[in-house]
Structures are given as C-alpha cells and as structure tokens.
C-alpha cells in the first residue's frame, strides 16, 4: 500500500482528519486512480459532517474498485454515518456477499439493523461476526445494545465488560457501558464510564449526551422520564407513533366521559391529571433540564451553545404559560387560560423541533410553530381589538375566527402526529 495512505490511516484512527487528508492528497498526486485514497478521504469528510462530499468520494472509490469488499465496507460506514440506512444496508450486504469471512462486514450490517431497531437481525449478524472473531469489539458493542433494547441488562453489561477486556481504551465501549448502567439506574457507574469515554475521545457525542443525562437523572422525576425515553428508543418508529397518539386519544376519551358523566368525573379526573402531567413532562423535560444544568458547573460546560439557547427558550415559554394558567385559576378569568393556550401551542411545536437533529424536520416543525404563533396572535388581538371585523365582512370574519379556533383546538394533536410522522422517517444527514 502507498506509504501516504498508510500514514493517512493512522492519522484517521487518531481523529487527525486534516493531516490525514493532506497525506491522501499526496497519495493521489502519485496515483490519481487510487481507490483507497478516495474512500479514506470520504471517511474523513464524513467524520467532519461533510456528508455530501463524503458520498461523492465514496462513489468515486466504488467506481474505481467495484469488486473490492474492503472499499465497499468503508463506503457502507460512510452511508451509515450519514444515516442513509437503505443505502448502507444494501452496500453492507454486497460487502458480505463479496467477502463472507470478515467479521467487520457483519458488524457493520449489524449496526445498520440496530439503527433501524431490527434487534433480532442485528444480534444475528453480531453472532456471525463473533463466530469468525470472538474478540470483535464492534460486534460485542452492537450485540450488547441489542440485548439492552430487549431488557437483558445483565448480559449486556457482561458483554461490554468483555469488550473492554479486549480493548480497555475503546471510548465507544465505555460510552455504551455508561448507557447500560444509566438504564439500570446505577448513576455512579454510568458517570464514571461516560467521563472515561470523554477522556479517551473528547469529541464523542454519545458520551457527552450520556454524561448530561446522568446529571439530569439525579433528579428522581427526570430519572423516571428518562427511563420512558430510553424505553421508547428501543421501539420502531411505527410503535412509537402508536404509543404517543394512543395515549393522547385515550386522554380525549376519558375527558369526554368525564364531561358527559359528572357522577364518575371524580374517578376519571386523577387519570386525566396524571396524563397531562406526564405529557407536559415528556414534551418539555429535556430542554427544561438543560436550562437547569446552566446552574451546574460541569453541566454548563458540557452543554452546547444551541442546547443552552433551546433550554432557555422553552423555560421562558413554560414559565409564562404556567403563570397565566395560575392567574386564571386564582381570578376565575378564562381569558388568561386562553392566552396560555395561545403561547403553549406554538411553544409545543417549537419544543418538538428541538428533538430533531437533522435540519429538515427541525425547520418543518419550526415553520409549524411560526404558523401557530400567527394564529395565536390573531386570536389574541381578537380578544381585545377585533381588527378582522374591520377588514372583513361580518360573515367572513366569523368564519375566519371559527376556523382559527378549531385550528388551535386540534393543534396539540396535530403537532404530536406531525412530529411522530417526521420522526418515523429516516433523514439523511
């Protein structure tokens, strides 16, 4: 192999991507048709989130060496990093067909299946990888993740311990073990392994998020919500959609039963209150907890600038809406509750947008939040100054206001359905 490529590989393994790219540039000067140089350049670009260029370089590498299983494997890893799961699955399967005797090839396809929440398929590929190489760290990590998703925490922990015996300095194994301990409720061990992962790789996002979640989980209420989040993450997108919308529909049914049957309303009311508290907590818990971490020395350092801004925005929305509801309760004036809804509805859409990492669904949800804010503003003005009554004939004015009121009435359900539909798609990075 070209010595420049050998040096580039070592630099890439140490996350020195700019230095690796310089070496690969020199390799291409020697041989402009070297497929490994293009493939490794693509991996460097993917590691720096330049996925469009990484994809282009991967295609160039495959065009130069279509029968190389190793090149195809590296391209599959690039596609996996981009979250282009259908392409990654296709390429990983082709890699196995070209070379069915390499454990890494099965481990990569197992990672794709894990991203798709196809835990049984992921575990089967891990078994195939470990049959070839019993010490394959990637396969041990993915299989432990699959076991954790199925609730087998003890075996998942044991397998990660085995992975760390093979490679004690693997940051992903430490981070994975941290998430396993976090799900088991052992916050001390979880924080220890997350911090070790960050010591080994300060840029490892899964460890940074993990240590933040561990700090938040020290509050018992958030720990319960986190367990719900972790449980939901093991479910396929369709199942998540069904659970969230199903709970909302159940809430509406119970509210209707209570309204139409005053005699049983006292028995139904506790369930309605519990659902409302649960829903508000799951919708706003993460950004509110991020805002609270601004008062924690390590948490403040670990939060990104974006997480800090999002936390403060949601905290402000919740504070204003809660204040208005409280005033309405104390004074008996429903106008304050209406104003709280005008703020809370677009606020929910905005909070939901913060759950998405890819730009496109974030922008869609933020567009919905902006539209609902416009509707809220019109209705708010209508409470004090019916400006549309001046601009429109009475019949059109009444029709417009009726329509906007219905939009607000169904906005919560619409936001939930929309957010879960967006979450069910596999968005490429």
C-alpha positions, 0 to 999 in steps of 0.5 A: 500500500502507498506509504501516504495512505498508510500514514493517512490511516493512522492519522484517521484512527487518531481523529487527525482528519486534516493531516490525514487528508493532506497525506491522501492528497499526496497519495493521489498526486502519485496515483490519481486512480487510487481507490483507497485514497478516495474512500479514506478521504470520504471517511474523513469528510464524513467524520467532519459532517461533510456528508455530501462530499463524503458520498461523492468520494465514496462513489468515486472509490466504488467506481474505481474498485467495484469488486473490492469488499474492503472499499465497499465496507468503508463506503457502507460506514460512510452511508451509515454515518450519514444515516442513509440506512437503505443505502448502507444496508444494501452496500453492507450486504454486497460487502458480505456477499463479496467477502463472507469471512470478515467479521467487520462486514457483519458488524457493520450490517449489524449496526445498520439493523440496530439503527433501524431497531431490527434487534433480532437481525442485528444480534444475528449478524453480531453472532456471525461476526463473533463466530469468525472473531470472538474478540470483535469489539464492534460486534460485542458493542452492537450485540450488547445494545441489542440485548439492552433494547430487549431488557437483558441488562445483565448480559449486556453489561457482561458483554461490554465488560468483555469488550473492554477486556479486549480493548480497555481504551475503546471510548465507544465501549465505555460510552455504551457501558455508561448507557447500560448502567444509566438504564439500570439506574446505577448513576455512579457507574454510568458517570464514571464510564461516560467521563472515561469515554470523554477522556479517551475521545473528547469529541464523542457525542454519545458520551457527552449526551450520556454524561448530561443525562446522568446529571439530569437523572439525579433528579428522581422525576427526570430519572423516571422520564428518562427511563420512558425515553430510553424505553421508547428508543428501543421501539420502531418508529411505527410503535412509537407513533402508536404509543404517543397518539394512543395515549393522547386519544385515550386522554380525549376519551376519558375527558369526554366521559368525564364531561358527559358523566359528572357522577364518575368525573371524580374517578376519571379526573386523577387519570386525566391529571396524571396524563397531562402531567406526564405529557407536559413532562415528556414534551418539555423535560429535556430542554427544561433540564438543560436550562437547569444544568446552566446552574451546574458547573460541569453541566454548563460546560458540557452543554452546547451553545444551541442546547443552552439557547433551546433550554432557555427558550422553552423555560421562558415559554413554560414559565409564562404559560404556567403563570397565566394558567395560575392567574386564571385559576386564582381570578376565575378569568378564562381569558388568561387560560386562553392566552396560555393556550395561545403561547403553549401551542406554538411553544409545543411545536417549537419544543418538538423541533428541538428533538430533531437533529437533522435540519429538515424536520427541525425547520418543518416543525419550526415553520409549524410553530411560526404558523401557530404563533400567527394564529395565536396572535390573531386570536389574541388581538381578537380578544381585545381589538377585533381588527378582522371585523374591520377588514372583513365582512361580518360573515367572513370574519366569523368564519375566519375566527371559527376556523382559527379556533378549531385550528388551535383546538386540534393543534396539540394533536396535530403537532404530536402526529406531525412530529411522530410522522417526521420522526418515523422517517429516516433523514439523511444527514 
